[in-house]
Amino acid sequence: MTHGLPGSSLPGTEMQNSKLRKMADEADARACLSALARSGKTLSEWARTKQLDGRSLRAWQINLSKRTATTAPTKRARLVELVPASTPSVAARYVIRVHDTSIEVGDDFDAGTLKRIVEALRAC
């Protein structure tokens, strides 16, 4: 059984709850929460001594903490350009020897060009 708790439907509690002041707005809640932090008391104790509705103050405390957590200022992001590191490629080299003639080519050599060179050498 919950005797004397705010919001209970027991006889006599309606009058007790009506005497407790609710937070008027955000500025009021922030001022009360600041005073509460300086007091060193629990929210319930502090609200009771100030005749404030502790549930109202607690609701503001939760909402303001969520708002602060989601809108907390963050460091401004900097754009950093990422450029792939060039890895020194070791080009493969191939030497083609036919009798006393040699041709050196790399991976990037065109096969059609090589064919024409070989045909030219055969004609000699």
Biopython code that builds the backbone (N, CA, C, O; Angstrom):
import numpy as np
from Bio.PDB.StructureBuilder import StructureBuilder

atoms = [
    (1, "MET", "N", (0.837, -1.177, 0.000)),
    (1, "MET", "CA", (0.000, 0.000, 0.000)),
    (1, "MET", "C", (0.881, 1.240, 0.000)),
    (1, "MET", "O", (1.909, 1.266, 0.676)),
    (2, "THR", "N", (0.496, 2.261, -0.745)),
    (2, "THR", "CA", (1.324, 3.457, -0.865)),
    (2, "THR", "C", (0.627, 4.634, -0.213)),
    (2, "THR", "O", (-0.138, 5.337, -0.873)),
    (3, "HIS", "N", (0.875, 4.866, 1.067)),
    (3, "HIS", "CA", (0.232, 5.951, 1.808)),
    (3, "HIS", "C", (0.999, 7.243, 1.613)),
    (3, "HIS", "O", (2.218, 7.293, 1.779)),
    (4, "GLY", "N", (0.271, 8.280, 1.260)),
    (4, "GLY", "CA", (0.858, 9.606, 1.220)),
    (4, "GLY", "C", (1.757, 9.876, 0.031)),
    (4, "GLY", "O", (2.407, 10.920, -0.004)),
    (5, "LEU", "N", (1.825, 8.986, -0.942)),
    (5, "LEU", "CA", (2.651, 9.230, -2.110)),
    (5, "LEU", "C", (1.907, 10.120, -3.077)),
    (5, "LEU", "O", (0.693, 9.990, -3.232)),
    (6, "PRO", "N", (2.627, 11.038, -3.740)),
    (6, "PRO", "CA", (1.959, 11.883, -4.725)),
    (6, "PRO", "C", (1.312, 11.022, -5.800)),
    (6, "PRO", "O", (1.917, 10.073, -6.299)),
    (7, "GLY", "N", (0.102, 11.356, -6.143)),
    (7, "GLY", "CA", (-0.595, 10.643, -7.193)),
    (7, "GLY", "C", (-1.388, 9.453, -6.706)),
    (7, "GLY", "O", (-2.096, 8.830, -7.498)),
    (8, "SER", "N", (-1.295, 9.109, -5.422)),
    (8, "SER", "CA", (-2.074, 7.969, -4.934)),
    (8, "SER", "C", (-3.512, 8.424, -4.740)),
    (8, "SER", "O", (-3.787, 9.615, -4.597)),
    (9, "SER", "N", (-4.410, 7.473, -4.737)),
    (9, "SER", "CA", (-5.827, 7.832, -4.638)),
    (9, "SER", "C", (-6.349, 7.654, -3.224)),
    (9, "SER", "O", (-7.555, 7.499, -3.026)),
    (10, "LEU", "N", (-5.475, 7.672, -2.251)),
    (10, "LEU", "CA", (-5.912, 7.535, -0.864)),
    (10, "LEU", "C", (-6.519, 8.845, -0.380)),
    (10, "LEU", "O", (-6.117, 9.922, -0.822)),
    (11, "PRO", "N", (-7.473, 8.756, 0.516)),
    (11, "PRO", "CA", (-8.089, 9.975, 1.050)),
    (11, "PRO", "C", (-7.040, 10.884, 1.681)),
    (11, "PRO", "O", (-6.163, 10.430, 2.415)),
    (12, "GLY", "N", (-7.147, 12.150, 1.384)),
    (12, "GLY", "CA", (-6.241, 13.127, 1.981)),
    (12, "GLY", "C", (-5.036, 13.454, 1.115)),
    (12, "GLY", "O", (-4.387, 14.479, 1.328)),
    (13, "THR", "N", (-4.725, 12.613, 0.150)),
    (13, "THR", "CA", (-3.536, 12.884, -0.669)),
    (13, "THR", "C", (-3.822, 13.911, -1.747)),
    (13, "THR", "O", (-2.903, 14.589, -2.206)),
    (14, "GLU", "N", (-5.084, 14.043, -2.166)),
    (14, "GLU", "CA", (-5.410, 15.033, -3.189)),
    (14, "GLU", "C", (-5.072, 16.434, -2.684)),
    (14, "GLU", "O", (-4.546, 17.256, -3.434)),
    (15, "MET", "N", (-5.364, 16.696, -1.457)),
    (15, "MET", "CA", (-5.093, 18.003, -0.873)),
    (15, "MET", "C", (-3.595, 18.219, -0.757)),
    (15, "MET", "O", (-3.098, 19.314, -1.021)),
    (16, "GLN", "N", (-2.870, 17.170, -0.361)),
    (16, "GLN", "CA", (-1.437, 17.279, -0.188)),
    (16, "GLN", "C", (-0.777, 17.573, -1.532)),
    (16, "GLN", "O", (0.109, 18.426, -1.601)),
    (17, "ASN", "N", (-1.191, 16.879, -2.616)),
    (17, "ASN", "CA", (-0.616, 17.078, -3.935)),
    (17, "ASN", "C", (-0.926, 18.449, -4.491)),
    (17, "ASN", "O", (-0.102, 19.021, -5.205)),
    (18, "SER", "N", (-2.095, 18.995, -4.184)),
    (18, "SER", "CA", (-2.473, 20.296, -4.742)),
    (18, "SER", "C", (-1.619, 21.419, -4.170)),
    (18, "SER", "O", (-1.531, 22.487, -4.776)),
    (19, "LYS", "N", (-0.991, 21.207, -3.022)),
    (19, "LYS", "CA", (-0.138, 22.223, -2.419)),
    (19, "LYS", "C", (1.251, 22.263, -3.055)),
    (19, "LYS", "O", (1.981, 23.241, -2.892)),
    (20, "LEU", "N", (1.618, 21.204, -3.775)),
    (20, "LEU", "CA", (2.952, 21.133, -4.373)),
    (20, "LEU", "C", (2.965, 21.878, -5.708)),
    (20, "LEU", "O", (2.101, 21.686, -6.564)),
    (21, "ARG", "N", (3.966, 22.724, -5.852)),
    (21, "ARG", "CA", (4.080, 23.524, -7.070)),
    (21, "ARG", "C", (4.808, 22.740, -8.144)),
    (21, "ARG", "O", (5.835, 22.116, -7.878)),
    (22, "LYS", "N", (4.275, 22.773, -9.362)),
    (22, "LYS", "CA", (4.923, 22.127, -10.501)),
    (22, "LYS", "C", (5.836, 23.144, -11.190)),
    (22, "LYS", "O", (5.705, 24.351, -10.992)),
    (23, "MET", "N", (6.744, 22.637, -11.988)),
    (23, "MET", "CA", (7.657, 23.511, -12.716)),
    (23, "MET", "C", (6.851, 24.306, -13.745)),
    (23, "MET", "O", (6.050, 23.738, -14.487)),
    (24, "ALA", "N", (7.067, 25.607, -13.782)),
    (24, "ALA", "CA", (6.313, 26.462, -14.692)),
    (24, "ALA", "C", (6.800, 26.326, -16.129)),
    (24, "ALA", "O", (6.001, 26.281, -17.064)),
    (25, "ASP", "N", (8.127, 26.260, -16.295)),
    (25, "ASP", "CA", (8.699, 26.182, -17.634)),
    (25, "ASP", "C", (10.157, 25.717, -17.531)),
    (25, "ASP", "O", (10.633, 25.367, -16.451)),
    (26, "GLU", "N", (10.840, 25.719, -18.644)),
    (26, "GLU", "CA", (12.225, 25.239, -18.667)),
    (26, "GLU", "C", (13.130, 26.090, -17.785)),
    (26, "GLU", "O", (13.975, 25.553, -17.070)),
    (27, "ALA", "N", (12.966, 27.390, -17.827)),
    (27, "ALA", "CA", (13.813, 28.275, -17.014)),
    (27, "ALA", "C", (13.612, 27.986, -15.525)),
    (27, "ALA", "O", (14.576, 27.945, -14.761)),
    (28, "ASP", "N", (12.370, 27.787, -15.121)),
    (28, "ASP", "CA", (12.063, 27.459, -13.733)),
    (28, "ASP", "C", (12.724, 26.132, -13.349)),
    (28, "ASP", "O", (13.332, 26.017, -12.284)),
    (29, "ALA", "N", (12.598, 25.132, -14.226)),
    (29, "ALA", "CA", (13.183, 23.819, -13.952)),
    (29, "ALA", "C", (14.696, 23.907, -13.853)),
    (29, "ALA", "O", (15.296, 23.303, -12.963)),
    (30, "ARG", "N", (15.320, 24.654, -14.758)),
    (30, "ARG", "CA", (16.786, 24.789, -14.723)),
    (30, "ARG", "C", (17.245, 25.488, -13.437)),
    (30, "ARG", "O", (18.249, 25.098, -12.841)),
    (31, "ALA", "N", (16.518, 26.507, -13.018)),
    (31, "ALA", "CA", (16.868, 27.218, -11.788)),
    (31, "ALA", "C", (16.737, 26.283, -10.584)),
    (31, "ALA", "O", (17.596, 26.272, -9.703)),
    (32, "CYS", "N", (15.666, 25.506, -10.556)),
    (32, "CYS", "CA", (15.462, 24.572, -9.442)),
    (32, "CYS", "C", (16.522, 23.477, -9.446)),
    (32, "CYS", "O", (17.041, 23.115, -8.391)),
    (33, "LEU", "N", (16.844, 22.951, -10.610)),
    (33, "LEU", "CA", (17.854, 21.889, -10.698)),
    (33, "LEU", "C", (19.237, 22.405, -10.302)),
    (33, "LEU", "O", (20.035, 21.679, -9.709)),
    (34, "SER", "N", (19.506, 23.649, -10.631)),
    (34, "SER", "CA", (20.778, 24.261, -10.228)),
    (34, "SER", "C", (20.841, 24.411, -8.704)),
    (34, "SER", "O", (21.858, 24.102, -8.083)),
    (35, "ALA", "N", (19.750, 24.885, -8.117)),
    (35, "ALA", "CA", (19.688, 25.032, -6.657)),
    (35, "ALA", "C", (19.756, 23.663, -5.974)),
    (35, "ALA", "O", (20.387, 23.521, -4.927)),
    (36, "LEU", "N", (19.120, 22.678, -6.556)),
    (36, "LEU", "CA", (19.169, 21.319, -6.030)),
    (36, "LEU", "C", (20.603, 20.798, -6.018)),
    (36, "LEU", "O", (21.039, 20.206, -5.030)),
    (37, "ALA", "N", (21.335, 21.012, -7.102)),
    (37, "ALA", "CA", (22.724, 20.540, -7.192)),
    (37, "ALA", "C", (23.598, 21.196, -6.126)),
    (37, "ALA", "O", (24.474, 20.547, -5.555)),
    (38, "ARG", "N", (23.362, 22.468, -5.861)),
    (38, "ARG", "CA", (24.150, 23.189, -4.837)),
    (38, "ARG", "C", (23.789, 22.751, -3.416)),
    (38, "ARG", "O", (24.607, 22.863, -2.503)),
    (39, "SER", "N", (22.566, 22.255, -3.232)),
    (39, "SER", "CA", (22.098, 21.913, -1.883)),
    (39, "SER", "C", (22.738, 20.645, -1.328)),
    (39, "SER", "O", (22.910, 20.515, -0.116)),
    (40, "GLY", "N", (23.090, 19.713, -2.206)),
    (40, "GLY", "CA", (23.642, 18.448, -1.735)),
    (40, "GLY", "C", (22.573, 17.472, -1.262)),
    (40, "GLY", "O", (22.903, 16.382, -0.795)),
    (41, "LYS", "N", (21.319, 17.835, -1.373)),
    (41, "LYS", "CA", (20.216, 16.965, -0.952)),
    (41, "LYS", "C", (19.745, 16.129, -2.135)),
    (41, "LYS", "O", (20.071, 16.398, -3.291)),
    (42, "THR", "N", (18.969, 15.107, -1.800)),
    (42, "THR", "CA", (18.346, 14.331, -2.871)),
    (42, "THR", "C", (17.216, 15.163, -3.458)),
    (42, "THR", "O", (16.736, 16.109, -2.832)),
    (43, "LEU", "N", (16.800, 14.805, -4.653)),
    (43, "LEU", "CA", (15.716, 15.534, -5.303)),
    (43, "LEU", "C", (14.461, 15.500, -4.431)),
    (43, "LEU", "O", (13.795, 16.521, -4.257)),
    (44, "SER", "N", (14.145, 14.338, -3.891)),
    (44, "SER", "CA", (12.938, 14.206, -3.053)),
    (44, "SER", "C", (13.007, 15.110, -1.832)),
    (44, "SER", "O", (12.050, 15.824, -1.532)),
    (45, "GLU", "N", (14.135, 15.083, -1.125)),
    (45, "GLU", "CA", (14.288, 15.916, 0.079)),
    (45, "GLU", "C", (14.185, 17.398, -0.269)),
    (45, "GLU", "O", (13.468, 18.153, 0.388)),
    (46, "TRP", "N", (14.900, 17.801, -1.298)),
    (46, "TRP", "CA", (14.935, 19.218, -1.664)),
    (46, "TRP", "C", (13.557, 19.699, -2.109)),
    (46, "TRP", "O", (13.102, 20.768, -1.703)),
    (47, "ALA", "N", (12.900, 18.899, -2.946)),
    (47, "ALA", "CA", (11.574, 19.283, -3.441)),
    (47, "ALA", "C", (10.583, 19.400, -2.288)),
    (47, "ALA", "O", (9.765, 20.320, -2.263)),
    (48, "ARG", "N", (10.651, 18.475, -1.336)),
    (48, "ARG", "CA", (9.741, 18.494, -0.187)),
    (48, "ARG", "C", (9.938, 19.786, 0.617)),
    (48, "ARG", "O", (8.962, 20.423, 1.015)),
    (49, "THR", "N", (11.200, 20.172, 0.855)),
    (49, "THR", "CA", (11.451, 21.376, 1.659)),
    (49, "THR", "C", (11.014, 22.643, 0.930)),
    (49, "THR", "O", (10.716, 23.655, 1.566)),
    (50, "LYS", "N", (10.976, 22.593, -0.390)),
    (50, "LYS", "CA", (10.571, 23.768, -1.183)),
    (50, "LYS", "C", (9.110, 23.706, -1.609)),
    (50, "LYS", "O", (8.628, 24.576, -2.334)),
    (51, "GLN", "N", (8.404, 22.666, -1.151)),
    (51, "GLN", "CA", (7.002, 22.442, -1.514)),
    (51, "GLN", "C", (6.818, 22.388, -3.035)),
    (51, "GLN", "O", (5.897, 22.982, -3.595)),
    (52, "LEU", "N", (7.741, 21.644, -3.685)),
    (52, "LEU", "CA", (7.675, 21.449, -5.135)),
    (52, "LEU", "C", (7.266, 20.027, -5.437)),
    (52, "LEU", "O", (7.527, 19.114, -4.653)),
    (53, "ASP", "N", (6.631, 19.842, -6.563)),
    (53, "ASP", "CA", (6.264, 18.505, -7.023)),
    (53, "ASP", "C", (7.538, 17.830, -7.538)),
    (53, "ASP", "O", (8.061, 18.189, -8.593)),
    (54, "GLY", "N", (8.024, 16.849, -6.777)),
    (54, "GLY", "CA", (9.258, 16.159, -7.140)),
    (54, "GLY", "C", (9.159, 15.432, -8.468)),
    (54, "GLY", "O", (10.144, 15.337, -9.201)),
    (55, "ARG", "N", (7.968, 14.913, -8.787)),
    (55, "ARG", "CA", (7.785, 14.220, -10.068)),
    (55, "ARG", "C", (7.938, 15.178, -11.233)),
    (55, "ARG", "O", (8.515, 14.822, -12.260)),
    (56, "SER", "N", (7.428, 16.385, -11.081)),
    (56, "SER", "CA", (7.547, 17.389, -12.137)),
    (56, "SER", "C", (9.010, 17.774, -12.350)),
    (56, "SER", "O", (9.487, 17.878, -13.480)),
    (57, "LEU", "N", (9.704, 17.981, -11.237)),
    (57, "LEU", "CA", (11.123, 18.341, -11.329)),
    (57, "LEU", "C", (11.935, 17.198, -11.925)),
    (57, "LEU", "O", (12.822, 17.427, -12.748)),
    (58, "ARG", "N", (11.637, 15.980, -11.516)),
    (58, "ARG", "CA", (12.359, 14.808, -12.044)),
    (58, "ARG", "C", (12.116, 14.653, -13.543)),
    (58, "ARG", "O", (13.040, 14.325, -14.288)),
    (59, "ALA", "N", (10.891, 14.883, -13.990)),
    (59, "ALA", "CA", (10.580, 14.797, -15.416)),
    (59, "ALA", "C", (11.396, 15.818, -16.206)),
    (59, "ALA", "O", (11.934, 15.504, -17.268)),
    (60, "TRP", "N", (11.483, 17.039, -15.681)),
    (60, "TRP", "CA", (12.303, 18.060, -16.333)),
    (60, "TRP", "C", (13.774, 17.651, -16.331)),
    (60, "TRP", "O", (14.477, 17.851, -17.321)),
    (61, "GLN", "N", (14.234, 17.088, -15.234)),
    (61, "GLN", "CA", (15.638, 16.660, -15.135)),
    (61, "GLN", "C", (15.946, 15.622, -16.214)),
    (61, "GLN", "O", (16.980, 15.704, -16.878)),
    (62, "ILE", "N", (15.060, 14.654, -16.388)),
    (62, "ILE", "CA", (15.260, 13.606, -17.397)),
    (62, "ILE", "C", (15.243, 14.209, -18.799)),
    (62, "ILE", "O", (16.128, 13.931, -19.609)),
    (63, "ASN", "N", (14.241, 15.031, -19.083)),
    (63, "ASN", "CA", (14.116, 15.615, -20.419)),
    (63, "ASN", "C", (15.294, 16.525, -20.760)),
    (63, "ASN", "O", (15.798, 16.505, -21.883)),
    (64, "LEU", "N", (15.721, 17.310, -19.797)),
    (64, "LEU", "CA", (16.852, 18.210, -20.066)),
    (64, "LEU", "C", (18.146, 17.428, -20.243)),
    (64, "LEU", "O", (18.990, 17.803, -21.057)),
    (65, "SER", "N", (18.309, 16.354, -19.496)),
    (65, "SER", "CA", (19.540, 15.568, -19.649)),
    (65, "SER", "C", (19.557, 14.872, -21.001)),
    (65, "SER", "O", (20.619, 14.746, -21.611)),
    (66, "LYS", "N", (18.401, 14.414, -21.483)),
    (66, "LYS", "CA", (18.333, 13.804, -22.813)),
    (66, "LYS", "C", (18.634, 14.835, -23.887)),
    (66, "LYS", "O", (19.369, 14.563, -24.835)),
    (67, "ARG", "N", (18.063, 16.011, -23.732)),
    (67, "ARG", "CA", (18.277, 17.070, -24.715)),
    (67, "ARG", "C", (19.744, 17.473, -24.755)),
    (67, "ARG", "O", (20.305, 17.678, -25.831)),
    (68, "THR", "N", (20.361, 17.586, -23.594)),
    (68, "THR", "CA", (21.771, 17.966, -23.512)),
    (68, "THR", "C", (22.645, 16.875, -24.113)),
    (68, "THR", "O", (23.629, 17.168, -24.791)),
    (69, "ALA", "N", (22.287, 15.616, -23.867)),
    (69, "ALA", "CA", (23.094, 14.505, -24.382)),
    (69, "ALA", "C", (23.033, 14.439, -25.904)),
    (69, "ALA", "O", (24.030, 14.107, -26.545)),
    (70, "THR", "N", (21.879, 14.750, -26.490)),
    (70, "THR", "CA", (21.755, 14.646, -27.942)),
    (70, "THR", "C", (22.205, 15.898, -28.663)),
    (70, "THR", "O", (22.505, 15.844, -29.855)),
    (71, "THR", "N", (22.260, 17.033, -27.966)),
    (71, "THR", "CA", (22.661, 18.270, -28.636)),
    (71, "THR", "C", (23.952, 18.837, -28.068)),
    (71, "THR", "O", (24.252, 20.019, -28.238)),
    (72, "ALA", "N", (24.705, 17.993, -27.399)),
    (72, "ALA", "CA", (25.960, 18.469, -26.829)),
    (72, "ALA", "C", (26.880, 18.948, -27.945)),
    (72, "ALA", "O", (27.007, 18.291, -28.978)),
    (73, "PRO", "N", (27.518, 20.092, -27.735)),
    (73, "PRO", "CA", (28.405, 20.594, -28.776)),
    (73, "PRO", "C", (29.559, 19.625, -29.005)),
    (73, "PRO", "O", (30.163, 19.109, -28.065)),
    (74, "THR", "N", (29.834, 19.402, -30.240)),
    (74, "THR", "CA", (30.931, 18.510, -30.593)),
    (74, "THR", "C", (31.980, 19.312, -31.345)),
    (74, "THR", "O", (31.712, 20.407, -31.840)),
    (75, "LYS", "N", (33.152, 18.760, -31.419)),
    (75, "LYS", "CA", (34.192, 19.429, -32.185)),
    (75, "LYS", "C", (33.770, 19.463, -33.641)),
    (75, "LYS", "O", (33.150, 18.529, -34.149)),
    (76, "ARG", "N", (34.110, 20.532, -34.287)),
    (76, "ARG", "CA", (33.765, 20.674, -35.691)),
    (76, "ARG", "C", (34.573, 19.663, -36.498)),
    (76, "ARG", "O", (35.790, 19.553, -36.352)),
    (77, "ALA", "N", (33.882, 18.947, -37.331)),
    (77, "ALA", "CA", (34.544, 17.927, -38.145)),
    (77, "ALA", "C", (35.373, 18.596, -39.230)),
    (77, "ALA", "O", (34.978, 19.607, -39.812)),
    (78, "ARG", "N", (36.515, 18.011, -39.481)),
    (78, "ARG", "CA", (37.375, 18.508, -40.558)),
    (78, "ARG", "C", (37.328, 17.514, -41.700)),
    (78, "ARG", "O", (37.298, 16.301, -41.491)),
    (79, "LEU", "N", (37.323, 18.040, -42.892)),
    (79, "LEU", "CA", (37.363, 17.196, -44.067)),
    (79, "LEU", "C", (38.815, 16.865, -44.360)),
    (79, "LEU", "O", (39.654, 17.753, -44.505)),
    (80, "VAL", "N", (39.092, 15.597, -44.442)),
    (80, "VAL", "CA", (40.449, 15.153, -44.742)),
    (80, "VAL", "C", (40.385, 14.331, -46.006)),
    (80, "VAL", "O", (39.651, 13.347, -46.088)),
    (81, "GLU", "N", (41.162, 14.743, -46.992)),
    (81, "GLU", "CA", (41.175, 14.005, -48.245)),
    (81, "GLU", "C", (42.062, 12.785, -48.105)),
    (81, "GLU", "O", (43.213, 12.878, -47.678)),
    (82, "LEU", "N", (41.516, 11.652, -48.465)),
    (82, "LEU", "CA", (42.276, 10.414, -48.412)),
    (82, "LEU", "C", (42.733, 10.063, -49.818)),
    (82, "LEU", "O", (41.926, 9.917, -50.736)),
    (83, "VAL", "N", (44.021, 9.932, -49.963)),
    (83, "VAL", "CA", (44.605, 9.618, -51.260)),
    (83, "VAL", "C", (45.285, 8.267, -51.149)),
    (83, "VAL", "O", (46.078, 8.045, -50.233)),
    (84, "PRO", "N", (44.987, 7.367, -52.064)),
    (84, "PRO", "CA", (45.631, 6.056, -51.966)),
    (84, "PRO", "C", (47.150, 6.196, -52.060)),
    (84, "PRO", "O", (47.682, 6.941, -52.883)),
    (85, "ALA", "N", (47.806, 5.468, -51.205)),
    (85, "ALA", "CA", (49.267, 5.506, -51.228)),
    (85, "ALA", "C", (49.745, 4.788, -52.474)),
    (85, "ALA", "O", (49.299, 3.687, -52.797)),
    (86, "SER", "N", (50.652, 5.433, -53.152)),
    (86, "SER", "CA", (51.180, 4.778, -54.349)),
    (86, "SER", "C", (52.253, 3.797, -53.909)),
    (86, "SER", "O", (53.246, 4.155, -53.276)),
    (87, "THR", "N", (52.017, 2.579, -54.264)),
    (87, "THR", "CA", (53.003, 1.557, -53.926)),
    (87, "THR", "C", (53.955, 1.446, -55.110)),
    (87, "THR", "O", (53.525, 1.306, -56.255)),
    (88, "PRO", "N", (55.216, 1.509, -54.831)),
    (88, "PRO", "CA", (56.153, 1.408, -55.949)),
    (88, "PRO", "C", (56.005, 0.031, -56.590)),
    (88, "PRO", "O", (56.253, -1.009, -55.982)),
    (89, "SER", "N", (55.598, 0.086, -57.819)),
    (89, "SER", "CA", (55.406, -1.193, -58.497)),
    (89, "SER", "C", (56.705, -1.601, -59.177)),
    (89, "SER", "O", (57.351, -0.810, -59.865)),
    (90, "VAL", "N", (57.051, -2.810, -58.970)),
    (90, "VAL", "CA", (58.232, -3.349, -59.624)),
    (90, "VAL", "C", (57.743, -3.945, -60.935)),
    (90, "VAL", "O", (57.127, -5.010, -60.975)),
    (91, "ALA", "N", (58.037, -3.231, -61.984)),
    (91, "ALA", "CA", (57.572, -3.678, -63.295)),
    (91, "ALA", "C", (58.325, -4.936, -63.708)),
    (91, "ALA", "O", (59.554, -5.011, -63.666)),
    (92, "ALA", "N", (57.545, -5.894, -64.097)),
    (92, "ALA", "CA", (58.174, -7.134, -64.572)),
    (92, "ALA", "C", (58.745, -6.888, -65.968)),
    (92, "ALA", "O", (58.108, -6.246, -66.803)),
    (93, "ARG", "N", (59.919, -7.390, -66.205)),
    (93, "ARG", "CA", (60.566, -7.235, -67.507)),
    (93, "ARG", "C", (60.790, -8.630, -68.082)),
    (93, "ARG", "O", (61.155, -9.569, -67.373)),
    (94, "TYR", "N", (60.561, -8.732, -69.375)),
    (94, "TYR", "CA", (60.739, -10.016, -70.064)),
    (94, "TYR", "C", (61.725, -9.812, -71.211)),
    (94, "TYR", "O", (61.638, -8.834, -71.955)),
    (95, "VAL", "N", (62.639, -10.728, -71.339)),
    (95, "VAL", "CA", (63.622, -10.671, -72.432)),
    (95, "VAL", "C", (63.341, -11.836, -73.366)),
    (95, "VAL", "O", (63.329, -12.994, -72.950)),
    (96, "ILE", "N", (63.114, -11.512, -74.635)),
    (96, "ILE", "CA", (62.865, -12.527, -75.655)),
    (96, "ILE", "C", (64.121, -12.598, -76.530)),
    (96, "ILE", "O", (64.527, -11.613, -77.146)),
    (97, "ARG", "N", (64.727, -13.798, -76.567)),
    (97, "ARG", "CA", (65.957, -13.964, -77.371)),
    (97, "ARG", "C", (65.668, -14.944, -78.502)),
    (97, "ARG", "O", (65.183, -16.055, -78.285)),
    (98, "VAL", "N", (65.967, -14.517, -79.660)),
    (98, "VAL", "CA", (65.877, -15.384, -80.831)),
    (98, "VAL", "C", (67.229, -15.271, -81.539)),
    (98, "VAL", "O", (67.546, -14.237, -82.126)),
    (99, "HIS", "N", (68.021, -16.348, -81.478)),
    (99, "HIS", "CA", (69.390, -16.382, -81.997)),
    (99, "HIS", "C", (70.212, -15.268, -81.375)),
    (99, "HIS", "O", (70.428, -15.274, -80.164)),
    (100, "ASP", "N", (70.666, -14.331, -82.153)),
    (100, "ASP", "CA", (71.526, -13.275, -81.624)),
    (100, "ASP", "C", (70.774, -11.969, -81.362)),
    (100, "ASP", "O", (71.388, -10.933, -81.109)),
    (101, "THR", "N", (69.440, -12.026, -81.425)),
    (101, "THR", "CA", (68.624, -10.825, -81.218)),
    (101, "THR", "C", (67.806, -11.000, -79.936)),
    (101, "THR", "O", (67.311, -12.089, -79.646)),
    (102, "SER", "N", (67.674, -9.924, -79.186)),
    (102, "SER", "CA", (66.844, -9.965, -77.981)),
    (102, "SER", "C", (65.946, -8.728, -77.927)),
    (102, "SER", "O", (66.312, -7.627, -78.338)),
    (103, "ILE", "N", (64.783, -8.971, -77.408)),
    (103, "ILE", "CA", (63.812, -7.885, -77.233)),
    (103, "ILE", "C", (63.386, -7.920, -75.762)),
    (103, "ILE", "O", (63.052, -8.978, -75.227)),
    (104, "GLU", "N", (63.403, -6.757, -75.123)),
    (104, "GLU", "CA", (62.983, -6.659, -73.726)),
    (104, "GLU", "C", (61.660, -5.902, -73.678)),
    (104, "GLU", "O", (61.532, -4.805, -74.222)),
    (105, "VAL", "N", (60.689, -6.508, -73.019)),
    (105, "VAL", "CA", (59.370, -5.875, -72.898)),
    (105, "VAL", "C", (58.912, -5.932, -71.447)),
    (105, "VAL", "O", (59.427, -6.722, -70.656)),
    (106, "GLY", "N", (57.937, -5.086, -71.100)),
    (106, "GLY", "CA", (57.356, -5.070, -69.764)),
    (106, "GLY", "C", (55.918, -5.563, -69.811)),
    (106, "GLY", "O", (55.389, -5.873, -70.879)),
    (107, "ASP", "N", (55.287, -5.633, -68.628)),
    (107, "ASP", "CA", (53.888, -6.082, -68.549)),
    (107, "ASP", "C", (52.955, -5.203, -69.370)),
    (107, "ASP", "O", (51.920, -5.660, -69.855)),
    (108, "ASP", "N", (53.330, -3.948, -69.519)),
    (108, "ASP", "CA", (52.457, -3.014, -70.213)),
    (108, "ASP", "C", (52.677, -2.992, -71.728)),
    (108, "ASP", "O", (52.109, -2.151, -72.425)),
    (109, "PHE", "N", (53.493, -3.904, -72.235)),
    (109, "PHE", "CA", (53.802, -3.917, -73.670)),
    (109, "PHE", "C", (52.617, -4.441, -74.458)),
    (109, "PHE", "O", (51.904, -5.336, -74.006)),
    (110, "ASP", "N", (52.412, -3.874, -75.645)),
    (110, "ASP", "CA", (51.297, -4.250, -76.509)),
    (110, "ASP", "C", (51.657, -5.495, -77.324)),
    (110, "ASP", "O", (52.679, -5.523, -78.010)),
    (111, "ALA", "N", (50.804, -6.525, -77.241)),
    (111, "ALA", "CA", (51.062, -7.794, -77.946)),
    (111, "ALA", "C", (51.099, -7.597, -79.466)),
    (111, "ALA", "O", (51.894, -8.240, -80.151)),
    (112, "GLY", "N", (50.266, -6.735, -79.984)),
    (112, "GLY", "CA", (50.254, -6.483, -81.438)),
    (112, "GLY", "C", (51.567, -5.885, -81.907)),
    (112, "GLY", "O", (52.071, -6.228, -82.977)),
    (113, "THR", "N", (52.119, -4.987, -81.098)),
    (113, "THR", "CA", (53.400, -4.376, -81.453)),
    (113, "THR", "C", (54.510, -5.430, -81.422)),
    (113, "THR", "O", (55.363, -5.457, -82.309)),
    (114, "LEU", "N", (54.500, -6.289, -80.412)),
    (114, "LEU", "CA", (55.500, -7.352, -80.316)),
    (114, "LEU", "C", (55.417, -8.269, -81.528)),
    (114, "LEU", "O", (56.450, -8.676, -82.061)),
    (115, "LYS", "N", (54.220, -8.601, -81.969)),
    (115, "LYS", "CA", (54.049, -9.473, -83.125)),
    (115, "LYS", "C", (54.650, -8.839, -84.371)),
    (115, "LYS", "O", (55.332, -9.520, -85.137)),
    (116, "ARG", "N", (54.411, -7.553, -84.589)),
    (116, "ARG", "CA", (54.987, -6.863, -85.762)),
    (116, "ARG", "C", (56.524, -6.841, -85.711)),
    (116, "ARG", "O", (57.193, -6.989, -86.734)),
    (117, "ILE", "N", (57.073, -6.651, -84.484)),
    (117, "ILE", "CA", (58.547, -6.626, -84.359)),
    (117, "ILE", "C", (59.131, -8.003, -84.682)),
    (117, "ILE", "O", (60.126, -8.112, -85.400)),
    (118, "VAL", "N", (58.509, -9.041, -84.150)),
    (118, "VAL", "CA", (58.990, -10.406, -84.413)),
    (118, "VAL", "C", (58.905, -10.729, -85.919)),
    (118, "VAL", "O", (59.829, -11.324, -86.474)),
    (119, "GLU", "N", (57.836, -10.353, -86.556)),
    (119, "GLU", "CA", (57.696, -10.558, -88.006)),
    (119, "GLU", "C", (58.759, -9.794, -88.783)),
    (119, "GLU", "O", (59.288, -10.281, -89.782)),
    (120, "ALA", "N", (59.062, -8.583, -88.306)),
    (120, "ALA", "CA", (60.115, -7.799, -88.979)),
    (120, "ALA", "C", (61.480, -8.471, -88.824)),
    (120, "ALA", "O", (62.280, -8.474, -89.759)),
    (121, "LEU", "N", (61.747, -9.041, -87.642)),
    (121, "LEU", "CA", (63.007, -9.722, -87.424)),
    (121, "LEU", "C", (63.121, -10.992, -88.281)),
    (121, "LEU", "O", (64.208, -11.312, -88.763)),
    (122, "ARG", "N", (62.030, -11.704, -88.471)),
    (122, "ARG", "CA", (62.046, -12.913, -89.304)),
    (122, "ARG", "C", (62.365, -12.576, -90.757)),
    (122, "ARG", "O", (62.997, -13.354, -91.472)),
    (123, "ALA", "N", (61.921, -11.419, -91.163)),
    (123, "ALA", "CA", (62.137, -11.009, -92.558)),
    (123, "ALA", "C", (63.614, -10.689, -92.812)),
    (123, "ALA", "O", (64.039, -10.686, -93.967)),
    (124, "CYS", "N", (64.395, -10.426, -91.787)),
    (124, "CYS", "CA", (65.801, -10.064, -91.967)),
    (124, "CYS", "C", (66.665, -11.250, -92.288)),
    (124, "CYS", "O", (67.874, -11.104, -92.468)),
]
sb = StructureBuilder()
sb.init_structure("model")
sb.init_model(0)
sb.init_chain("A")
sb.init_seg("    ")
for serial, (resi, resn, name, xyz) in enumerate(atoms, 1):
    if name == "N":
        sb.init_residue(resn, " ", resi, " ")
    sb.init_atom(name, np.array(xyz, "f"), 0.0, 1.0, " ", f" {name:<3s}", serial, name[0])
structure = sb.get_structure()
